[in-house]
Amino acid sequence: MDNKIFDMENARAQMRKSLLEYCILLAISQGELYASDILSELKADNLIVVEGTLYPMLSRLKSDSLLEYSWKESKAGPPRKYYRLTGEGKRTLEQLTLTWQELTSSINSLIKKYEKNN
């Protein structure tokens, strides 16, 4: 029998990471956001993200035509890049939300069965 210990922290990190792009789309769906605003929004909802994770995801979402950006002048420093959802991004977010709702319903059902038996 394998004596390998389950790595709970790694499992939690992997679960969060796999949902992060969806969460980024949800945050941006509220309106145009600057990268630091996206980070603040995610951190406020207990989704700890670092810039080194966020920027590659934003780039990938833009490459997938889900996001676009525009440069806006800043009162303090250089112009800033503000992200917004494209039409395709909005449609994708709607589909991901339906998928998430179905998934959470299924998982909640399993949790209730687990709690009933424990």
Backbone hydrogen bonds, N-H to C=O, Kabsch-Sander energy under -0.5 kcal/mol:
donor,donor_aa,acceptor,acceptor_aa,energy
8,M,6,F,-1.2
11,A,7,D,-2.2
12,R,8,M,-2.6
13,A,9,E,-2.4
14,Q,10,N,-2.5
15,M,11,A,-2.2
16,R,12,R,-2.3
17,K,13,A,-2.6
18,S,14,Q,-2.2
19,L,15,M,-0.9
19,L,16,R,-0.7
20,L,16,R,-0.8
20,L,17,K,-0.8
21,E,17,K,-0.5
23,C,19,L,-2.2
24,I,20,L,-2.5
25,L,21,E,-2.3
26,L,22,Y,-2.3
27,A,23,C,-2.4
28,I,24,I,-2.6
29,S,25,L,-1.6
30,Q,27,A,-1.3
31,G,28,I,-1.9
33,L,83,Y,-2.2
35,A,81,K,-0.7
37,D,34,Y,-0.9
38,I,34,Y,-2.0
39,L,35,A,-2.4
40,S,36,S,-2.3
41,E,37,D,-2.5
42,L,38,I,-2.5
43,K,39,L,-2.8
44,A,40,S,-2.4
45,D,41,E,-1.0
46,N,43,K,-1.8
47,L,42,L,-2.9
48,I,46,N,-0.8
53,T,50,V,-1.7
54,L,50,V,-2.2
55,Y,51,E,-2.3
57,M,53,T,-1.2
58,L,54,L,-2.7
59,S,55,Y,-2.3
60,R,56,P,-2.3
61,L,57,M,-2.8
62,K,58,L,-2.1
63,S,59,S,-2.5
64,D,60,R,-1.9
65,S,62,K,-1.9
66,L,61,L,-2.7
67,L,61,L,-1.0
68,E,84,R,-2.3
70,S,82,Y,-1.9
72,K,80,R,-2.7
74,S,77,G,-0.5
80,R,72,K,-3.3
82,Y,70,S,-3.1
82,Y,80,R,-0.6
83,Y,33,L,-3.3
84,R,68,E,-2.4
86,T,66,L,-2.0
90,K,86,T,-2.3
91,R,87,G,-2.2
92,T,88,E,-2.6
93,L,89,G,-2.4
94,E,90,K,-2.1
95,Q,91,R,-2.0
96,L,92,T,-2.9
97,T,93,L,-2.4
98,L,94,E,-2.0
99,T,95,Q,-2.4
100,W,96,L,-2.8
101,Q,97,T,-2.6
102,E,98,L,-2.3
103,L,99,T,-2.6
104,T,100,W,-3.0
105,S,101,Q,-1.8
106,S,102,E,-2.0
107,I,103,L,-2.7
108,N,104,T,-2.9
109,S,105,S,-1.8
110,L,106,S,-2.0
111,I,107,I,-2.6
112,K,108,N,-2.3
113,K,109,S,-1.8
114,Y,110,L,-2.4
115,E,111,I,-3.1
116,K,112,K,-2.1
117,N,113,K,-1.5
118,N,114,Y,-0.6
118,N,115,E,-0.7
